Amino acid sequence: MSITITLPEEIERQLRQDWPDMERVALEGFLIEAYRQKRVSAYQVGGLLGLSDY
């Protein structure tokens, strides 16, 4: 699944200064919220983020 977020170019440039890999930051934020709401397990989050211990 792919999710598209539309941002004005100015805001994208501003955010990319601190987050060059904004796609990863967005994925992490999405997964954190899904985990917080008990929609996914820690194991699933680790797997989706490519963490080797999971």
Backbone bond lengths (Angstrom), bond angles and torsions (degrees), N, CA, C in turn:
res aa  C-N    CA-C-N  psi(-1)  N-CA   C-N-CA  omega(-1)  CA-C   N-CA-C  phi
1 M - - - 1.449 - - 1.524 108.63 -
2 S 1.279 115.34 142.29 1.464 121.79 175.43 1.521 108.63 -119.94
3 I 1.319 114.99 143.48 1.457 121.39 176.71 1.528 107.13 -123.81
4 T 1.307 116.37 133.91 1.460 121.50 179.91 1.518 109.15 -110.28
5 I 1.314 115.24 132.59 1.459 121.67 175.80 1.521 107.08 -116.65
6 T 1.313 116.40 124.37 1.459 121.10 -179.32 1.524 108.91 -99.03
7 L 1.329 115.17 121.35 1.463 121.67 178.77 1.520 108.88 -126.57
8 P 1.313 117.27 147.63 1.459 118.95 171.17 1.537 108.87 -60.16
9 E 1.326 117.15 145.48 1.463 121.59 -177.00 1.523 112.56 -55.37
10 E 1.309 116.90 -39.02 1.471 120.27 -178.77 1.526 110.93 -61.65
11 I 1.314 117.18 -43.30 1.463 120.58 179.75 1.528 110.32 -68.77
12 E 1.329 116.98 -39.47 1.463 119.49 177.28 1.528 110.91 -59.71
13 R 1.323 116.99 -47.22 1.474 120.39 178.39 1.526 110.89 -59.01
14 Q 1.313 116.21 -43.59 1.460 120.94 -179.28 1.524 110.99 -61.60
15 L 1.325 117.10 -45.95 1.469 120.82 -178.86 1.521 112.02 -69.16
16 R 1.328 117.18 -37.75 1.468 120.41 -178.85 1.523 112.45 -66.41
17 Q 1.322 117.76 -19.50 1.470 119.59 176.32 1.526 109.96 -60.84
18 D 1.323 117.21 -40.33 1.458 121.32 -179.76 1.524 112.22 -95.50
19 W 1.318 116.48 -26.58 1.470 121.88 -176.92 1.521 110.09 -126.35
20 P 1.330 118.89 79.20 1.457 119.90 -179.25 1.531 112.33 -58.45
21 D 1.335 116.98 -32.02 1.466 121.01 178.49 1.529 108.59 -103.63
22 M 1.329 115.11 67.09 1.470 119.98 -176.63 1.514 112.32 -60.60
23 E 1.317 117.31 -30.84 1.457 120.06 179.40 1.524 110.58 -61.31
24 R 1.332 116.20 -41.67 1.471 121.20 178.49 1.528 110.27 -66.80
25 V 1.317 116.82 -42.84 1.470 121.32 179.10 1.526 110.08 -60.50
26 A 1.329 116.67 -42.36 1.469 120.33 179.30 1.533 110.48 -65.24
27 L 1.334 117.11 -42.75 1.461 120.85 178.15 1.526 110.51 -61.20
28 E 1.312 117.12 -46.30 1.467 120.75 179.47 1.529 110.85 -60.49
29 G 1.322 117.28 -44.38 1.466 120.68 179.43 1.520 111.68 -62.13
30 F 1.319 116.14 -41.91 1.465 121.58 178.30 1.528 110.36 -62.25
31 L 1.327 116.31 -45.94 1.464 120.04 -178.79 1.525 112.33 -69.00
32 I 1.319 117.14 -36.46 1.470 120.15 176.70 1.518 110.09 -60.22
33 E 1.320 116.37 -45.47 1.463 119.64 -179.95 1.528 111.04 -66.80
34 A 1.328 117.66 -40.47 1.466 120.66 177.69 1.536 110.32 -62.59
35 Y 1.319 116.89 -40.35 1.477 120.97 178.00 1.528 110.46 -67.00
36 R 1.316 116.11 -43.80 1.472 120.58 -179.92 1.521 110.68 -58.36
37 Q 1.324 116.60 -37.19 1.460 121.06 179.79 1.535 112.53 -87.00
38 K 1.326 115.52 8.14 1.468 121.71 178.16 1.532 112.36 60.93
39 R 1.321 116.53 35.35 1.469 122.16 177.24 1.521 111.49 -90.35
40 V 1.345 116.12 -26.12 1.463 122.37 177.41 1.517 108.67 -135.77
41 S 1.328 115.21 157.66 1.467 120.29 -179.87 1.532 110.48 -90.27
42 A 1.322 115.42 165.83 1.463 120.30 175.29 1.523 109.67 -60.79
43 Y 1.312 116.51 -37.27 1.465 121.31 178.00 1.525 110.65 -60.66
44 Q 1.323 117.05 -44.84 1.458 120.82 179.53 1.530 111.41 -65.26
45 V 1.325 116.44 -42.25 1.469 120.43 178.18 1.525 109.98 -60.37
46 G 1.318 116.13 -47.99 1.465 120.16 179.47 1.514 112.02 -58.74
47 G 1.319 116.62 -43.50 1.453 120.53 179.10 1.528 112.46 -63.20
48 L 1.332 116.30 -44.01 1.462 120.66 -179.15 1.528 112.25 -67.01
49 L 1.330 115.80 -28.40 1.463 119.56 178.90 1.528 112.63 -90.06
50 G 1.326 116.26 -1.65 1.467 120.18 177.76 1.513 113.47 74.01
51 L 1.324 117.21 28.36 1.454 120.60 178.17 1.519 109.24 -81.73
52 S 1.303 116.80 126.87 1.463 121.03 -171.59 1.534 114.10 -68.77
53 D 1.313 118.87 -25.65 1.467 120.83 -178.62 1.522 112.33 -77.05
54 Y 1.316 117.06 -6.04 1.447 120.53 -178.84 1.491 108.36 -107.62
